[in-house]
Amino acid sequence: MSMKSLDISDIDEMLPKLPAKKIQAVRDYVGYLLEKEKKRKAFVKGVLEAEKEPGILFGTVEDAVKAVFDETED
């Protein structure tokens, strides 16, 4: 069994011991973490795609990051 499976098993055993309000808070937090991971993956994908473009040059790191964020918002 993988470490991830063991961690999930531990969480599964703990959740029924929580009141409903706390379970909702856990659900909301997990949703928040998933959204952050989705945004991180989109950012990384955008950076990797920008690196492949031979004609794109940026004056600063900030310009490159702004271009990636602008692209992921479309």
C-alpha positions as CSV (number, residue, x, y, z in Angstrom):
1,M,0.0,0.0,0.0
2,S,1.4,3.4,-0.9
3,M,2.0,6.3,1.5
4,K,-0.8,8.2,-0.2
5,S,-3.2,5.3,0.4
6,L,-2.2,5.1,4.0
7,D,-2.8,8.9,4.5
8,I,-6.2,8.7,2.9
9,S,-7.1,5.7,5.1
10,D,-6.1,7.6,8.2
11,I,-8.3,10.6,7.1
12,D,-11.2,8.2,6.3
13,E,-11.0,6.9,9.8
14,M,-10.9,10.4,11.4
15,L,-13.7,12.0,9.4
16,P,-16.7,10.1,11.0
17,K,-15.5,11.4,14.4
18,L,-16.0,15.0,13.4
19,P,-19.3,16.9,13.7
20,A,-21.0,17.8,10.4
21,K,-19.9,21.4,10.6
22,K,-16.3,20.4,10.8
23,I,-16.7,17.9,8.0
24,Q,-18.0,20.8,5.8
25,A,-14.9,22.9,6.8
26,V,-12.7,20.0,5.7
27,R,-14.5,19.7,2.4
28,D,-14.2,23.4,1.8
29,Y,-10.5,23.3,2.5
30,V,-9.9,20.4,0.2
31,G,-11.8,22.2,-2.5
32,Y,-9.6,25.3,-1.9
33,L,-6.4,23.1,-2.2
34,L,-7.7,21.5,-5.4
35,E,-8.3,24.9,-6.9
36,K,-4.8,26.1,-5.9
37,E,-3.3,23.0,-7.5
38,K,-5.4,23.5,-10.7
39,K,-4.0,27.1,-10.9
40,R,-0.5,26.0,-10.2
41,K,-0.6,23.4,-13.0
42,A,-2.0,25.9,-15.4
43,F,0.8,28.3,-14.5
44,V,3.5,25.6,-15.0
45,K,2.0,24.6,-18.3
46,G,2.0,28.2,-19.5
47,V,5.6,28.7,-18.5
48,L,6.7,25.5,-20.2
49,E,4.8,26.4,-23.4
50,A,6.3,29.9,-23.3
51,E,9.8,28.4,-23.0
52,K,9.2,26.4,-26.2
53,E,8.5,29.6,-28.2
54,P,11.8,30.7,-29.8
55,G,10.8,34.2,-30.7
56,I,9.4,35.3,-27.3
57,L,11.8,37.4,-25.3
58,F,10.9,39.2,-22.0
59,G,12.8,42.0,-20.5
60,T,12.2,40.9,-16.9
61,V,10.9,37.9,-15.0
62,E,7.9,40.0,-14.1
63,D,7.0,40.5,-17.7
64,A,7.2,36.8,-18.4
65,V,5.0,36.0,-15.4
66,K,2.5,38.6,-16.4
67,A,2.3,37.2,-19.9
68,V,1.7,33.7,-18.5
69,F,-1.1,34.9,-16.2
70,D,-2.7,36.9,-19.1
71,E,-2.7,33.8,-21.3
72,T,-4.2,31.5,-18.6
73,E,-7.0,34.0,-18.0
74,D,-8.2,33.8,-21.6
